[in-house]
Amino acid sequence: MARNSNNNTSSDSKSKLQSFKSEVASSLNIDLKPGYNGDLTSREAGSIGGEMVKRMISYAEKNLH
């Protein structure tokens, strides 16, 4: 049975998502370091994730209608 391997796509997607996360963190004035960021507060981490979701929904609404 053949496997469908999308390693390049997966790697590219992860890279783009990380770039997006860094952009959002920067816009929120949160210092996001490459690698481990366990020193972030729950509020900071939640703010980054929440803003990412808000922007993705906005993008989808603009481009899917």
SELUMPA-829552 format. One line per field, with one value per residue: x, y, z of N, C-alpha, C, O, CB in turn; residue in one letter. Coordinates in Angstrom, 3 decimals, padded with zeros to 6 digits, always signed. Atoms other than C-alpha are relative to their C-alpha. Glycine has a CB too. Layout:
nx c(X/...)
ny c(Y/...)
nz c(Z/...)
cax c(X/...)
cay c(Y/...)
caz c(Z/...)
cx c(X/...)
cy c(Y/...)
cz c(Z/...)
ox c(X/...)
oy c(Y/...)
oz c(Z/...)
cbx c(X/...)
cby c(Y/...)
cbz c(Z/...)
residuo c(a/...)
//
This chain:
nx c(+000.845/-000.807/+000.285/-000.067/-000.863/+000.015/-000.969/-000.326/+001.166/+000.124/-001.079/+000.297/+001.141/-000.480/-000.806/+000.910/+000.759/-000.911/-000.188/+001.256/+000.028/-000.973/+000.566/+001.076/-000.620/-000.645/+001.034/+000.538/-001.149/-000.395/-001.293/+000.057/-001.328/+000.000/-000.099/+000.815/+000.519/+000.705/+000.037/+001.162/+001.137/+001.164/+000.694/-000.752/+000.146/+001.386/+000.186/-000.577/+000.874/+001.291/-000.160/-000.219/+001.309/+000.788/-000.501/+000.305/+001.437/+000.188/-000.526/+000.921/+001.237/-000.267/-000.421/+000.852/+001.329)
ny c(-001.169/-001.213/-001.070/-001.347/-000.751/-001.434/-000.592/-001.359/-000.837/-000.100/-000.850/-001.344/-000.475/-000.299/-001.208/-001.127/-000.178/-000.595/-001.381/-000.677/-000.109/-001.032/-001.280/-000.339/-000.299/-001.300/-001.040/-000.088/-000.361/+001.151/+000.493/+001.425/+000.465/+001.269/+001.163/+000.109/-001.249/+000.370/-001.106/-000.838/+000.231/+000.579/-001.115/-000.340/+001.089/-000.021/-001.179/+000.314/+000.971/-000.618/-000.951/+000.788/+000.519/-001.132/-000.398/+001.057/-000.082/-001.188/+000.309/+000.952/-000.702/-000.894/+000.708/+001.136/-000.468)
nz c(+000.000/+000.122/-000.945/+000.548/-000.887/+000.271/-000.905/+000.405/-000.257/-001.445/-000.463/+000.478/-000.774/-001.352/+000.100/+000.212/-001.224/-000.974/+000.429/-000.337/-001.458/-000.365/+000.434/-000.937/-001.295/+000.135/+000.029/-001.362/-000.845/-000.805/+000.460/+000.313/+000.401/+000.747/-000.884/-001.213/-000.551/-001.212/-000.947/+000.277/-000.883/+000.683/+000.652/+001.216/+000.964/+000.444/+000.849/+001.309/+000.656/+000.274/+001.097/+001.215/+000.417/+000.462/+001.323/+000.967/+000.289/+000.817/+001.334/+000.631/+000.338/+001.134/+001.196/+000.347/+000.417)
cax c(+000.000/+001.440/+001.682/+001.021/+003.907/+003.558/+006.707/+007.558/+004.036/+003.908/+007.261/+006.237/+002.929/+004.651/+007.081/+004.271/+002.264/+005.289/+005.862/+002.203/+002.448/+005.549/+003.817/+000.795/+002.950/+004.924/+001.748/+000.644/+004.064/+004.778/+008.372/+008.224/+011.564/+012.440/+011.929/+010.644/+008.436/+007.388/+008.015/+004.944/+001.962/-001.285/-002.795/-000.008/-000.189/-003.984/-003.836/-001.586/-003.782/-006.995/-005.705/-004.505/-007.972/-009.629/-007.397/-007.917/-011.703/-011.574/-009.440/-011.824/-014.879/-013.299/-012.054/-014.741/-017.748)
cay c(+000.000/+003.368/+006.192/+009.780/+011.682/+015.449/+016.217/+019.299/+020.669/+019.950/+021.615/+024.624/+024.908/+024.765/+027.453/+029.735/+029.158/+029.993/+033.156/+034.125/+033.462/+035.656/+038.439/+038.330/+038.240/+041.216/+043.197/+042.459/+043.534/+040.045/+038.831/+035.439/+033.654/+030.896/+027.528/+027.178/+029.952/+028.440/+031.731/+033.298/+033.808/+032.019/+035.383/+036.169/+032.760/+032.952/+036.432/+035.222/+032.224/+034.215/+036.929/+034.302/+032.729/+036.139/+037.006/+033.615/+033.950/+037.467/+036.270/+033.387/+035.639/+038.072/+035.418/+032.733/+034.909)
caz c(+000.000/-001.025/+001.455/+000.564/+002.098/+002.329/+004.314/+002.256/+002.514/+006.221/+006.799/+004.708/+006.572/+009.949/+008.856/+007.661/+010.828/+012.980/+010.959/+011.416/+015.158/+015.417/+013.464/+015.772/+018.921/+017.672/+016.983/+020.577/+021.944/+023.263/+023.049/+021.321/+021.088/+018.629/+020.296/+023.839/+025.215/+028.525/+030.273/+028.654/+030.900/+030.083/+029.233/+026.740/+025.080/+024.934/+023.454/+020.657/+019.875/+020.106/+017.789/+015.306/+015.217/+014.866/+011.892/+010.233/+010.534/+009.127/+006.215/+005.505/+005.588/+003.128/+000.722/+000.771/-000.060)
cx c(+000.897/-000.440/+000.134/+000.791/+000.029/+000.984/+000.340/-001.148/-000.164/+001.051/-000.256/-001.147/+000.414/+000.799/-000.878/-000.817/+000.860/+000.245/-001.224/-000.090/+000.942/-000.516/-001.070/+000.584/+000.656/-001.021/-000.635/+001.076/+000.365/+001.281/-000.058/+001.361/-000.124/+000.150/-000.961/-000.419/-000.820/-000.079/-001.149/-001.096/-001.132/-000.751/+000.700/-000.189/-001.419/-000.298/+000.527/-000.923/-001.343/+000.069/+000.245/-001.330/-000.854/+000.424/-000.307/-001.478/-000.287/+000.455/-000.968/-001.287/+000.173/+000.226/-000.891/-001.398/+000.035)
cy c(+001.242/+001.026/+001.336/+000.843/+001.468/+000.721/+001.432/+000.951/+000.217/+000.944/+001.449/+000.598/+000.381/+001.287/+001.236/+000.290/+000.657/+001.472/+000.847/+000.235/+001.098/+001.388/+000.467/+000.385/+001.381/+001.131/+000.199/+000.395/-001.101/-000.555/-001.520/-000.417/-001.240/-001.160/+000.084/+001.370/-000.252/+001.105/+000.970/-000.295/-000.632/+001.075/+000.374/-001.064/-000.034/+001.171/-000.247/-000.941/+000.590/+000.970/-000.724/-000.510/+001.124/+000.420/-001.060/+000.018/+001.194/-000.241/-000.917/+000.689/+000.893/-000.770/-001.168/+000.419/+000.596)
cz c(+000.000/+001.029/-000.696/+000.985/-000.409/+000.921/-000.371/+000.298/+001.493/+000.566/-000.388/+000.807/+001.412/+000.022/-000.150/+001.255/+001.083/-000.321/+000.356/+001.505/+000.475/-000.357/+000.976/+001.356/-000.029/+000.029/+001.380/+001.016/+000.987/-000.599/-000.169/-000.536/-000.872/+000.986/+001.162/+000.526/+001.259/+001.032/-000.278/+001.017/-000.813/-000.760/-001.303/-001.079/-000.567/-000.912/-001.401/-000.764/-000.382/-001.169/-001.318/-000.543/-000.561/-001.408/-001.062/-000.379/-000.893/-001.440/-000.755/-000.424/-001.213/-001.289/-000.417/-000.441/-001.363)
ox c(+001.813/-001.623/+001.012/+000.280/+000.379/+000.654/+000.435/-000.928/-000.438/+000.739/-000.030/-001.101/-000.015/+000.670/-000.624/-001.050/+000.387/+000.305/-001.095/-000.482/+000.591/-000.330/-001.099/+000.168/+000.544/-000.796/-001.179/+000.824/+000.680/+001.350/-000.073/+001.808/-001.115/+000.954/-002.128/+000.412/-001.870/-000.799/-001.342/-001.254/-001.122/-001.265/+000.042/-000.469/-001.609/-001.084/-000.098/-001.265/-001.848/-000.827/-000.224/-001.595/-001.498/-000.422/-000.622/-001.821/-001.053/-000.220/-001.253/-001.793/-000.731/-000.146/-000.702/-002.214/-000.996)
oy c(+001.353/+001.147/+001.529/+001.208/+001.796/+001.767/+002.284/+002.056/+001.334/+001.784/+002.358/+001.774/+001.410/+002.092/+002.256/+001.451/+001.526/+002.307/+001.975/+001.315/+001.879/+002.339/+001.635/+001.383/+002.152/+002.160/+001.265/+000.411/-000.833/-000.829/-002.262/+000.078/-001.965/-001.089/+000.439/+002.269/+000.360/+000.987/+001.930/-001.428/-000.583/+000.826/+000.594/-000.745/-000.242/+001.055/+000.145/-000.679/+000.333/+000.999/-000.283/-000.409/+000.954/+000.695/-000.721/-000.181/+001.084/+000.148/-000.695/+000.437/+000.992/-000.292/-001.719/-000.430/+001.039)
oz c(+000.816/+001.348/-001.537/+002.044/-001.543/+001.481/+000.513/+000.794/+001.931/+001.410/+000.410/+001.168/+001.934/+000.945/+000.490/+001.591/+001.815/+000.581/+000.832/+001.948/+001.360/+000.403/+001.364/+001.946/+000.924/+000.667/+001.667/+002.221/+002.147/-001.797/+000.813/-001.571/-000.785/+001.916/+000.994/+000.656/+001.456/+002.024/+000.469/+001.471/-002.043/-001.851/-002.320/-002.235/-001.765/-001.853/-002.387/-001.918/-001.474/-002.013/-002.368/-001.741/-001.596/-002.259/-002.203/-001.544/-001.850/-002.393/-001.932/-001.518/-002.043/-002.362/-001.502/-000.802/-001.869)
cbx c(-000.965/-000.105/+000.935/-001.433/+001.413/-001.425/+001.250/+000.346/-001.268/+000.123/+001.336/-000.347/-001.091/+000.852/+000.966/-000.934/-000.541/+001.332/+000.271/-001.213/+000.379/+001.340/-000.591/-000.984/+001.044/+000.808/-001.084/-000.624/-000.295/-001.130/+001.126/-001.138/+000.873/+001.153/+001.407/+000.764/-000.849/+000.646/+001.315/-000.516/-000.469/-000.938/-000.068/+001.496/+000.344/-000.918/+000.696/+001.405/-000.211/-000.505/+001.151/+000.956/-000.725/+000.139/+001.513/+000.382/-000.821/+000.759/+001.400/-000.317/-000.476/+001.211/+001.363/-000.105/-000.547)
cby c(-000.007/+000.587/-000.072/+000.600/-000.587/+000.572/-000.826/+000.045/-000.631/-001.379/-000.474/-000.019/-001.060/-001.150/-000.105/-000.283/-001.347/-000.768/+000.060/-000.827/-001.340/-000.256/-000.119/-001.184/-001.082/+000.057/-000.358/-001.336/+001.281/-001.092/+000.398/-000.319/-000.298/-000.028/-000.145/-000.756/+000.727/-001.177/+000.744/-000.229/+001.330/-000.693/+001.224/+000.161/-001.348/+000.038/+001.217/-000.631/-001.190/+000.718/+000.965/-001.182/-000.682/+001.177/+000.252/-001.376/+000.099/+001.180/-000.664/-001.159/+000.824/+000.873/-000.493/-000.935/+001.007)
cbz c(+001.223/-001.417/+001.220/-000.256/+000.000/+000.176/+000.024/-001.479/-000.595/+000.644/-000.565/-001.503/+000.044/+000.535/-001.174/-001.180/+000.490/+000.029/-001.514/-000.485/+000.649/-000.696/-001.418/+000.156/+000.367/-001.290/-001.028/+000.403/+000.760/+000.049/+000.991/-001.032/+001.238/-001.068/+000.521/+001.081/-001.040/+000.600/-000.030/-001.442/+000.675/+001.005/+000.939/+000.322/+000.656/+001.183/+000.611/+000.156/+000.895/+001.232/+000.293/+000.278/+001.182/+000.972/+000.061/+000.568/+001.304/+000.604/+000.105/+000.955/+001.178/+000.290/+000.200/+001.173/+000.970)
residuo c(m/a/r/n/s/n/n/n/t/s/s/d/s/k/s/k/l/q/s/f/k/s/e/v/a/s/s/l/n/i/d/l/k/p/g/y/n/g/d/l/t/s/r/e/a/g/s/i/g/g/e/m/v/k/r/m/i/s/y/a/e/k/n/l/h)
//
